[in-house]
Amino acid sequence: MTGELKRTPTRVPIAGGKDVTIDPGKPWPSAYRGSKYSLVQSQNRGRDYVVRWQHKELPAFCTPPDGLLDAMQSVGKSQSSGEGSFRITADGEVLTKVAAAEYTYSDQAPHSDGWIAVYLGQLQGRLGFDQVNIDPTPPKAGVKMWDGFTFNHGERWAVSHNDQLIWKRPGYRFTSAFDHPELIACYQQYRRTAGRLYFNEYGHIWINVPRAEVPDDNQDVIESLVDRWYEDVETQNKATAKRLVTRRLKMTSPDDEPETGHLPVYIGTLSQFDDGIIPRPVVTDQSYFIDSSRNPSDGFD
């Protein structure tokens, strides 16, 4: 199934307890975040453009959502070729960055120079990556291993030491506009300390779990989860999933060994917590927009 980009407005919380309606093609007044993809011309794939996910030398491709290329071109992306990176938030909002000189509404942006974040519309339907499932069936009870994309995927949030949900990038930390007590309580069942969690474009949640930080009453749950997952990938020959998870374990290990890496633990979807309220960061430091404008895609992991 090929997704579709719907050019519909969205509501965005901003500082001062306010929110604003943003139309497609207009500047994005919040944190630039979400799963990172690129729209690129295909090479021997039988179609003009593909969506590419990539981490270092590992790529994956799928058919672009209908309307994405037109939307990218309409805002001046890559001087109208339409190519370039874009993000998809936990609410399915599709964002990209456009050079100010190529963008009609640069004077309406929070910062009018450099690379301006722009809202394109809402993703409807699914991105169909062949070997990686980024929209799995949630666990009926308990947790599973997350074996979708384990890098450059989902909004990266954190639970703070004072039990708040915060979105961070170097030098900035912005609190969600809403309270998320049920989500934070679930997080704390599997990790005792403050740390990261990720929300992808379909609302799936996975958390970064160091084995040493699992509360005692869930140690056995996590260990059996890991054992069952390895048995499953071997039985079903899930080579790509195994490679992605192993890469994540090694990258988060202090000694580059999978056995000591942080586990990507899938705890469910945003719809299961706090009446389905989707976390939304409120930018309270306007210098963030200046800093963000210096980079066409922003660093991510």
N, C-alpha and C positions, 0 to 999 in steps of 0.2 A: 504494500500500500504506500502510495506517495502522499506526503503531507501537502498542506496548502498554507500559504501566507495570506491571512485575512487582514486587510488594511482597515482595522477598527481602532478607535481610541482606547486609551487605558488611563487609569487613575494612579497617580504617583504621590506618596506622602513626601512632604518637604518640611523644612524647619519651621518651628512656630506652631506645631500642631495642625498644620494645614495640609491639604492635598490639592493637586491640580490635574486637569484633564490634558493629556498629550495626544495630539493627532499624529497619524503616520507621516513620516518625513520631517517631523519637528525635533528640535534638540531635546536630549534626554537630561532631565534635571536631577539625576540620582547617581548612585554608584554604578560604574560600568562593570557588569558581572555576568556570570552564567557559563554554561558549557561553551567551549571554544571550538569553532569550526571555521573552515575556509571554503569559499565558492571558487572553484578553479576550472580551467578548461581541461577536458578529459584527454587522456592519451591512450588511444587504442581501446576505448571502452564502449564505443558505439553510440555515444551521445555527446552533445556539445559541452555541457558542464556537469560537474559532479560536486557533491559536498564531501570535503575531506576532514577527517579527524586525524590528528597526528601527535605522537610523542616521540621526539628524537627520530630514530629510523623506523618506527612502527607507524604505518598509515592504515586507515580504513576508509572506504568510500561508499556513498549511497547516492541515489537519485535526489536532486534538489526538490524542495517543496515548490509546488506550482506558485508562480508569482514572485519568487525570491529574486530572480535575476532582474526582472523589471523594476522591483523596488530598489535594489542596489543601484541600478543604472539611474533611476529617477532622482536620487539624492547626490549623484556625482561621484560615486565610488570608483576609484581607480580611473579617473578621467573618462567615465561612462562605459568602460569595458564591463563593469559589474563584478569583476574579480575582487577578492579580498576576504579578510577575516570578518567573522560576525560572532555574536554571542546569543544564547537563548537562556532567559532567566527561569527561575522555578515556576513562574506563572505563564511560561510560554511566550514572553515578550521577546521579539527579535531585535537586536541592537547591532549597530556597526559604527565605525568611526570614519569620518570623512575629512579630507584636508580642507581647511577653512577657505582656501582660494577657490575650491571647486563647489562649495556649498552655498545654496541660495540664502539660507536663514542663519548664517553665522552671527549676525548682529543680535539674534534672539537667544543665543547660547549663554550659559553662565560665564563662559570665557570664550572670547571670539577669535582666538588665534590657535595655530597648531592643528591638532586633530580633535574634531568635535564629535562627541557621542550623539547618535541619532537613533530615534525609535522608528522601526520599519513597519511593525504590525505584530499580529498574534499568530503563532504556529497552531494550526489545526491538523489533527491526524498525526502520523508517525514518520520518523526517519528510519528507513529500513536498511540498517547495516546487516550484511549477510551473516557474519560469523560472531557478532557480538550483540547480546540482548540488553538494550538500555531501558527497556520497559517491561521488566519481568513481573510475574505474579507475586504479590507480597506474601510473606510467610503467614500461614493461618494462625500460628502461635509461635512465640519466641523469635529467633533471629536466623539469618542465613549469612553466608559469605557473599559479598558484593563482587560479582565477576563480570560486570560490564566494564566500560572504560574506567581505568583507575587513575588517570591523569587528565588534566585539561577538561574536566567534566564536572558539571554541577557548580552551583554557587558555593564558595568556600566560606563557611561561617565558623564560629567558635562559641563554646560555653565559657563564660568568664568565671573568675573566682567568686564573684558575688551573684552567681546564678542568673546572669543576663545572657541573651543571645546577641552576639555582636558580629558585624562584618568588618574584616580588617584587610588592610594592605599596608606596606611599610610606611610608618609615620602617621597612619590614620586608623581610627576605630569608631565605627558608627553603630549605635544600638538600633534594634528593630523597633519599628513604630508600634508594635503590638507585644503583648505578653504571651509567653509560650511555656507555661508551667508543666503541662503534660509531656511535651517534647523533651524538656530539660530533665524531668524525672526519669524518663525512659533512657536517655543518654547516661544518666548517672548509675543506672543498673549495670552498665557494662564498662564504665570508666570512672574512676574515683576523682580524677583531677580535671582541671580545665583543659580543653583541647578542641580539635577540629571536628566538624561534621559537614557534610556536603548534601545539597539538594539539587537534583537534576530537573530537566524541563518537564518531566512527567510527575514531579513531586516525590520521587523516590529518595530515601534518606539513607546514607551510609556514614559511619563514624570511624575515625582513626583510633584503633584500640591497641596500645602497648600491652603485651601480655601481663606485665608486672602491675598494671594499673586496673586490672579486672577485680571487682569486689569479690571477696572470698565465696559468697553464696552463689556466684555465677562462674567460678573458675572451671568447674566440671562441664558446664554448659558450653563454654567457649572451646575447651579442648576437644570435646566430642564433635562440636560443629566443624572444627578444622579437619578432624579425622574423616568425618562423613563427606566433606567437600572433596578431599583428595581422592577418596574412593569413587565418588561420583564422576569427577573429571576423567579419571582413568577408564572407568567402565564405559562412559559415553564418548570417550575420545574428544574431549573439549580442549583441543590443543591451544587455541587462541585464548580462551578464558584462563587456562593455566599459566600461559605466558604472561598475560597482563597482571594477574595476581602475584606471580613470582617476582616480576619486575618491581611491583609496588613494595613487596616485602623486603627485597634487597635494598631499594632506595631509602627505606625508612629504618633500616637496621644500623646500629652503631658499628657493626663489624662486617657489613655487606653479606650477611648470611640470612636466608629466608626464615630460618627458625627463630631469629631474634627481631624480625621486623614487626611493624605495626599492622594489625589485621584490619582489612576493610570489612566491617560488619554491617550488614544491611538490616535495618530495624523496622522498615515499613514505609508508609507514604505520609505526606503531610495531611492528607484527608483523614487520617486516623487520630490526629492529635489536635487539641485546642479548637474544636469545631472547624477544622480544615483551614484555619487562618495561615496564609502564606507569609513568611518573614519578609519584611521590606526595610532596608536600611534607610535612615534619615541622615542626609549629609548636613552636618552642623558646622563644618569648617570649609569656607568657600575656596581656600587655597587648594583643596583637593582637586577642583576642576582645572586649575592651572597646571598642577602636577600631572594629572591624567592626560592633558592635552599634548604633552611632550612625547607620548608613545602611541603609535597607531593601533596597538593591540593590548598592551599592558601585560606585565609578567604574570605567570600563573603556574600552579602545580596541583 
